[in-house]
Amino acid sequence: MPKLFLVPTPVGNLEDITLRAIRVLGEVDFILAEDTRTSGVLLRHLGIEKRMMAHHKFNEHASLDRTLDEITLARNGVALISDAGTPGISDPGFLIVRGCIERGIEVEALPGATAFVPALVASGFPCDRFCFEGFLPQKKGRTKHLEELRGETRTMIFYESPYRVLKTLEQFSELFGEERMVSVSRELTKKFEQTVRGTLGEIVTHFKTHPPKGEFVIIVSAPPKPNKNRHEEEDLDE
């Protein structure tokens, strides 16, 4: 029976690959990779020689039917990987998973590396309820979307590149208030991993004097709860 395996790959440190992921990558007929050059580095590190096909946001619509046909013919299954992290999380994956389900192809998702999870748990903000936003629109609809998030009461998670992170933090400061708490992590699991925490105003100032480098995960706290006045407290006591 044909099967698609969703295989997370390390977000930085190659030691974060799981034993199960290594086994699956070695057993499948071929691998769908976001960038075959990037994935080739990982496969060589693991000692795996496997045929790869490119599957990225620029070709996933046009090549979907052909890719699904290839998966149907694969005897030992097919693995989908992204450049880093879990396929489908701010990476290609959704379309092919939906296509497999529609064709009756089994989908098996392996647990593994995802950048926002270590950034979230290391932020010190509540993790029981959160809102994952990934990459914001670069232009069209960006401001409107941020304004809609102004009243969000859960911890919010964003991905950002080093080229736009300062602008994004400045927009957050304007819309959410410069006193809103934020935790910004970069280069997760790598040698120069760093997390800075503080108010949006403080973090904006920090990155104006420390040029951003690496890929970023921004964790924005929920707005502070309004303090009850004395009369409200008395009513609750009654």
C-alpha positions in Angstrom: 0.0 0.0 0.0 1.5 3.4 -0.9 2.5 5.7 1.9 3.8 9.2 2.4 6.1 9.8 5.4 6.4 13.3 6.8 10.0 13.4 8.2 11.2 16.3 10.3 14.8 17.3 9.9 17.1 19.3 12.2 16.6 23.0 12.4 20.3 23.5 12.9 22.1 20.9 15.0 22.4 17.6 12.9 22.4 15.6 16.1 18.7 16.3 16.5 17.6 13.9 13.8 15.8 10.9 15.3 16.7 7.2 14.9 13.3 6.6 13.4 13.8 9.4 10.8 17.1 7.9 9.8 15.6 4.5 9.3 12.6 5.8 7.2 14.9 7.9 5.0 17.0 4.9 4.3 14.1 2.6 3.5 11.8 4.7 1.3 11.9 4.6 -2.5 12.7 8.2 -2.9 12.7 11.5 -1.0 10.8 14.7 -1.8 13.0 17.6 -0.7 12.4 21.4 -0.6 16.0 22.0 -1.8 17.9 18.9 -3.0 21.3 20.6 -2.4 20.5 21.4 1.2 19.0 18.0 1.9 22.0 16.4 0.1 24.3 17.7 2.9 22.1 16.0 5.5 21.9 12.7 3.6 25.6 12.6 3.1 26.1 13.2 6.8 23.8 10.3 7.6 25.4 8.0 5.0 22.2 7.7 3.0 22.2 7.5 -0.8 18.7 8.1 -2.1 17.0 9.5 -5.2 15.5 12.9 -4.5 12.9 15.0 -6.2 12.4 18.7 -5.7 9.2 19.7 -4.0 9.0 23.4 -3.0 6.5 26.3 -3.0 7.4 27.2 -6.6 6.5 23.9 -8.2 4.1 22.1 -5.7 1.0 23.2 -7.6 2.2 22.4 -11.1 3.8 19.0 -10.2 1.2 17.8 -7.6 -0.6 15.2 -9.8 2.7 13.8 -11.2 4.1 13.6 -7.7 1.1 11.8 -6.4 1.3 9.3 -9.3 5.0 8.6 -8.3 4.0 8.0 -4.6 1.2 5.6 -5.8 3.9 3.5 -7.5 6.4 3.5 -4.7 6.6 0.1 -3.0 8.4 1.2 0.1 6.8 4.6 0.6 8.1 8.1 0.0 9.5 10.6 2.5 8.8 14.4 2.4 11.3 16.6 4.1 11.9 20.4 4.2 15.1 22.3 4.5 14.7 22.3 8.3 12.0 21.4 10.8 8.7 19.7 10.2 7.2 19.7 6.7 4.0 21.7 6.5 5.0 24.1 9.3 5.7 27.3 7.3 7.1 24.9 4.6 5.6 23.0 1.7 3.5 20.0 2.7 -0.2 20.8 3.0 -1.0 20.3 -0.6 0.6 17.0 -1.0 -0.8 15.7 2.3 -4.3 16.7 1.2 -3.8 15.1 -2.2 -2.7 11.8 -0.6 -5.7 11.8 1.6 -8.0 12.4 -1.4 -6.4 9.5 -3.3 -6.5 7.1 -0.3 -2.7 7.2 0.2 -1.7 6.6 3.8 0.1 9.5 5.5 2.4 8.9 8.5 3.8 12.0 10.3 7.0 11.4 12.4 7.5 13.7 15.5 10.6 15.8 15.5 12.3 19.2 15.3 10.2 22.3 14.9 11.8 25.7 15.6 8.9 27.4 17.5 8.6 24.7 20.2 12.0 25.3 21.9 11.6 29.1 21.5 8.1 29.0 23.1 9.0 26.9 26.1 12.2 29.0 26.7 10.3 32.3 26.5 8.9 32.0 30.0 5.4 32.9 28.7 2.3 30.6 29.2 2.5 27.6 26.8 -0.9 26.1 27.5 -2.6 28.3 24.9 -0.8 29.9 22.0 -1.3 31.2 18.5 1.1 30.2 15.7 1.3 32.9 13.0 4.5 31.8 11.2 5.7 34.3 8.6 3.5 37.4 8.3 2.5 38.7 4.8 5.4 40.9 3.5 3.1 43.5 2.0 -0.6 43.0 1.1 -2.8 42.5 4.2 0.1 42.8 6.7 -1.1 45.8 8.7 -4.7 44.6 8.7 -3.7 41.2 9.9 -1.6 42.7 12.7 -4.5 44.9 13.8 -6.7 41.8 14.0 -4.1 40.3 16.4 -4.2 43.4 18.7 -6.8 41.8 20.9 -5.3 38.2 20.8 -5.2 36.9 24.4 -2.9 33.9 23.8 0.9 33.9 23.5 1.7 34.6 19.8 4.5 33.0 17.7 6.0 34.5 14.6 8.9 33.5 12.2 11.0 36.2 10.7 14.1 36.7 8.6 17.1 38.8 9.8 16.3 41.3 7.0 12.8 42.2 8.4 13.0 41.3 12.1 13.7 44.9 13.3 10.9 46.3 11.1 8.5 43.6 12.4 9.4 44.4 16.0 8.9 48.1 15.5 5.4 47.3 14.0 4.6 45.2 17.0 5.7 48.0 19.3 3.4 50.4 17.6 0.3 48.1 17.5 0.7 46.1 20.7 2.4 48.8 22.8 6.1 49.1 23.6 5.6 47.7 27.1 4.3 44.3 25.8 6.8 41.6 26.8 8.6 39.6 24.0 11.1 36.8 23.7 13.2 36.7 20.5 15.3 33.6 19.7 17.8 33.2 16.9 20.0 30.4 15.5 18.1 27.8 17.5 20.2 24.6 18.3 23.3 26.2 16.5 26.6 27.4 18.0 25.5 31.0 18.3 22.0 30.3 19.6 20.6 33.3 21.6 17.4 34.4 23.2 16.8 38.0 24.3 13.8 38.9 26.5 12.2 42.2 27.5 9.6 44.7 26.5 9.1 45.4 22.8 10.7 48.9 23.3 13.8 47.3 24.9 14.2 44.7 22.2 13.8 47.2 19.4 16.6 49.2 21.0 18.7 46.1 21.3 18.5 45.2 17.6 19.2 48.7 16.6 22.6 48.4 18.2 23.1 44.6 17.6 22.6 43.9 13.8 20.2 40.8 13.5 21.8 37.6 12.2 20.2 34.2 11.6 16.6 33.0 11.4 14.3 34.3 14.2 11.4 33.1 16.2 9.5 35.9 18.0 7.3 35.1 21.0 4.9 37.9 22.0 3.2 37.6 25.4 -0.5 38.1 25.9 -1.6 41.6 27.0 -1.6 42.1 30.7 -4.9 41.5 32.4 -6.6 44.7 33.7 -6.5 45.1 37.4 -9.8 44.9 39.2 -10.7 48.0 41.2 -11.6 47.8 44.8 -15.4 47.8 44.2 -15.2 44.9 41.8 -13.2 42.9 44.3 -15.8 43.6 47.0 -18.6 42.5 44.7 -16.8 39.2 44.0 -16.3 38.6 47.8 -20.0 39.0 48.3 
